[in-house]
Amino acid sequence: MKKTKKIKRVVVKIGSRVLCGDLDGPDEKFLREFAAGIARLHKKGYEIVIVSSGAIRTGAPRLGMKQARIGISRKQAAAAVGQGLLISKYIDVFSKHGIVVAQILLTPDITSARQMYLNARNTLRALLDMKVIPIINENDTVAYEEIKFGDNDRLSAISAIIVEADLLILLSDVIGLCSDDPSVCTDAKLLETVTDIDEEILTKARGPRENGGVGGMATKIDAAQMVMESGIRMVITHGREPRAVERILEEEHLGTAFLPKDTALSGRKKWLAFGCSPDGRIVVNEGAHVMIRDKGKSLLPSGVTDVEKEFEQGQCVEICSEDGVCFAKGLTNYSSFEIRRIKGRKSSEIKTILGFKIADEVIHRDDLVLIGD
């Protein structure tokens, strides 16, 4: 990877298999070596944020549980025990290098509301300014979906976006994105650089193994899409490679590098694209679809054909075509009830129909961002 002075703030995600290996809890030898490497980077002036899995796997043995055999509520209980144990291990290994760490537990709803998103960002920035290393994890004690589907890749991407990182490194149990599944295909080749997430990449990541799918890569590609759109470089590499993080920052090419887009989203639009969870949907006709997607226009009431779910003014909604493809997200100027009354009508008719007019647009272009392809 080409070295650049712009890389100062780095988010490092450690998967539970990397952290624990074949053990029931964290591999303390690995953790000590990892902390020593991060400490060396910290002393060179890099700002480091760690996203760590492993709370459930740390807590389950203390409760006499076999992780693979327990349900959601017991995994949440294991996480409640494991979170304290896990952060204590991080405190111990980093304190030997004179570094203070902080535990940050996030759930998806923290990034759904703009003010909560800003609060998380400001807290993380303050910690980095004080030379503290934040240790982020999903709050598995209350986050059902994350336990159910089981990874922190999306969380690491959201974290990188929140702190406006220059680089996201995923330390995984695979060497990177390959041309095929290396466990079943001896001819699989490592893809060293990805500049665009196209259909071929998605097929490699999400397809079944018998059709060339890599398996376990889908959420990493989702994370890559998020950070590439936000102007952040991402690298997937094997976490058990000695000094992996340091070597990446020393120009050595390890794993697969995902290069950021030249036209990165602004901070507010990063939140719209990846932070806010939609409260409803607005369906638009083909004319509005083209004007928003290709011409950079706002959504007017004349382009609306349907409204799904109930939401209030100022809430985040998806904008979808009539064939069901959601291609944008935005903050609406009107409630679902009001939009149903003005859909298909001209902006000049809004005041007559509603008795007031907030704006000509249902969603202004400044409050809208395209998603997907």
N, C-alpha and C positions, 0 to 999 in steps of 0.2 A: 504494500500500500504506500502510495506517495506521501511523504511526510509534509505536513503543512503547519505553519505557525498558528493557523486558525484553530487547530485542535487544542483546546484548553479544557473544556468541560466534557467529561466522558461518563456515560452510564454503562455499568457492567452488570449483566444479568447472569446469575448462577442458577442453573437448573438443579433440581433435587438429586438427580442421578450423578451429576458432577460433584455436588457438595458431599454426598454420602457414599458414592461408589456402591459397593456391595454390602455396606454396613446398614444397621437399623437406624443410625443417626449420623450426624456430621462426622466426616473423616477428619480428625483433628490434625493429623500430619499435613493433609492437603490444605486445610484451613490456615494453618500457621504459615505455610509457604505462600499461599495466596495473599495473606495479609502483609507479608514481608514485601512482596512485589508491589502491592498497592501503596504501601508506605514509601517505597522508593520513588514512585511516581508523584505521590503527594508532596514529598520534599522537593521535587523538581518544579512544583508549581501547578501541576494538574489538579483540577477540581473533579473529584470522583464521587459518583452516586452509585450505590450498589442496590440492585433489586435481587433479593434472595428468596428462593423457594426453600422448602424443607421444614416448615413448622409442624405439619402433620406427621411427617416421617420422624421428627425428633420427639414429638409428644406421645405417639402411639406405643412405643416400647415401655414407657413409664406407666402406662395404663394396662399393660399386658395385652395389647391389641396387635393383631396382624393386619396391616393397613389394607391389604387386598380384600379382606373379608369383612370390612366394616362399612356401615351405611353412612349417609350424609351427616346425620346429627352426631354420630360418634366421631366422625372425622372432624367435625367442628369442635367437639370436646377435646380431641387430641390436639388440635391447633391451639386451643386455649392454654393447654399445658405446654405445648412445644414452643410457642412464641417467646415466652419468657426464657426458656432454656436456650433457645437459639440465639437471641440477642445477647444473652450473658456470655456465650462463646465468642461472639464478635467483639464484645467489650473487652474480654480477656486478651484475645490475640492482638487487637489494635492498641490496647493500653501499653503493651510491651514496646511499642514504637512511639509512645507519647501522643497518640492520636485519640481524640474523643469521637465516639460514634453516637448517632441518634436513631431511635426506632420510629419509623413512619408507617402506619397501617392505613391503607387506602381501600376504598370500595368504589365500584363504578359510579355510584350516585354522587361521590365527592366531586367528580369532574362534570357531572350533568348540569349543575347550576353554575352560572358564570362567576358569582361571588365566591362560592366554595372553591372553584378552580383557581381563582386569583389568590385566595387565602393559602391554598396548598403551595402555589408557586412562590408566594412571598415568604412562607416559612422555610421552604427548601433553599431559596436564595439567601436568607438570613443565616442559615446553618453553613452554607458554603462560604459566605463572607467571613464567618468565624472559624474557618478551617476545620469544620466538623464534617465527618463523612456520614451522610444519611444512609440508613439501611432500610429499604422499602420492601414491604411485603403486602400481599392481599390480606385483608382482614378476614381470614378464613372462618373465624368464629361466627360471622354473620353473613358472609358472602356465599350464597348457595350455588350460584352459577359457576363461579370460578372453581369450586371444589368439584362440581359435577363434571366439568369439562377439563379441568386439571392442568393448567399451565399458567405461567406468568409472562408469556411473550407479549401479549397485548399490554399488560401492565407496564412492562419495561418500555414499550414504545410510547405509551401515554406519559410515563415519567420523563423520558427524553424530550418529549414535546413541551411538557410543563416547565422544565428547567432550561429549555432552549439549548440542549446539548449540541456539541459538534459531532459527536460520534457515539453510537450505541454498539456495544459488543455483546453478543449472545454466546456465552460459554455453554456448549451443549455436549451431548454424548455422540454427536456425529461430526465429521470433518468439515462439513459444509453442504451446500446444495450440489448434488451430483446429477449426471445425465441419466442415471437410472438408480434403482435401489441397490447399493453395493452389497447388501446382505444376500441377495439372490442373483446378482449379475456381476460376474468378474470383470466385465468390460466397462463398468461404470467409471466415468471420468468426472473429476471435480470441476465445477464451473467456477473459475477464479473471480470473474467480474460480471455483475449484472447491472445493466443500465436502464432496463425497462421490465416491468412485470407484465409479460405478455401471456397469451393463452397457453403457449408451450410451457412456460415456467409454472403456471397454475396447474397444468395437467401433471407435471412432474411432482408437484407438491401435494396435490389433493387426490390424484387418481389412485385406485386400488393397486396393491403391489403387483398383482398378476398383469396389470396393464402398464407397468413402468412407474407406478407411484413410489415416492420415496418413503412415505409413511412417517408421521410425526413432524413433518415439515410445514404443514399447512398454516399453523398459527404463526410460525416464524416468517412465512411469506406475507401473511396479513400484517405483521409488525413492520416488515420491510416496506410495504406499500405506504403505511402511515408515515414513517419517518422520511422516506424518499420525497414524498409530497411536501414535507415540512422543511426540506433543505438539510436533512441530517444524514450523514453516512452511517451505514450499518455493516457489521461484519459478523458472520456466523463461523465459529471455529470450535474445535474439540477443546473442552475445558480442562482436560488433563494434560494438554501439551505444556511442558515446562515454560514458565514465564510468558504465557500466551499473551496477556494484556500488554506487557512491556514490549514484547517483540513486534506486536502490531503497531505500537506507537514509535517503534524504531525502524519503520519502513519495511520490515519483513512481511511478505504476503502469506498470511495464514488463512485457510478456509476460503469462504466466499465473501467478497466485498460487494455491497449494494450501494451504488453511487446516487447521490441526491439529485433531484431535479434542479435545473437552473432557475426556474421561476418558483421559488418557495412561497408558501402561504404566509400571510401576516399572522401575528400572534393571535388576534381575535378570530381569524378564519381558521387557524389551527384548532382552536377550541370548538368552533362550529362544526368542523369536519370530524373531529375525533373525540372531543370532550363531551359535548352535550348529547344526551339521549333523547330521541324524538318522542314527543307526547301525542303525536297524531300524524295523519297524512293528508296532503292536498293532491288531488289528481287533476292533471291539466291536459288540455287538448294538444294535438300535434303542433299547431302553430306556436303555442306558448312554449312547448318543449324545445322547438328549434330556436326560438328567440332567446330563451334562457341559456341553453347549452352552447349555441354557436355564435350568438350575437351579443352576449353579455348583458342582456336586458333584465329588468325587474319583472316580477309576477304581478300582472294586473287581474282584476276580477273577471274580465272578459275571457281569460284563458282557463278559468277554473271550471271543471265539470263535476267534481264530487269532493266530499270531505269525509274522512274516516276518523273515528274516535272524537272525544271531547277535549278541548283545550282552550286556554284563555289567551288574551292578548299578550304578546311578548314571549310566548313559549316556543320551544324548538320543535319544528315539524319537518317531515320528509316531503319532498316534492317528487311525484311519480307520474310517469306516462300512463296512458290508458291501457297499455298492455302489461302494467304491473311492475315496470322497472323503475326503481327509485334512483334518480340521477342527481339530486341536490338536497341540501338541508338549509334551513333558514329560520329566522325569528319573525313571527307573524305580527302584523300590525292590528289584526282583528281576531276575535274569538271564533271558534268553530261555528257557533250559532249565527254570528254575524256574517261569516263567509258563505254559509249556506243561503242566506238571504240575498247576497249580492253576486253570487256566482253567475257567470255568463253575461253580466251587465257591464255597462261602460262606467269608467271612473267618475264621470260627471253625474251619474245617477246615485252615487253612494249616499250623499246627504239626504236626498229625497226618500230613499228606501229606509235608511237607519235613523234619520233625524240628526245625524252628526257625521263628520268625516275626519278621521285621524290622518289619513294620507291617501293619495291616489293609488298607491300600490298595496296589494295584499302582503307582499314581501319585497322590500327594497333590495336592490342589487348589493348594497353595502352590507346587508344583513344576510347574505346568501352565499353559499359555496357549493361548487360542483363536487360530487363524490363518484367513486367508481371510475370506469373508463370514460 
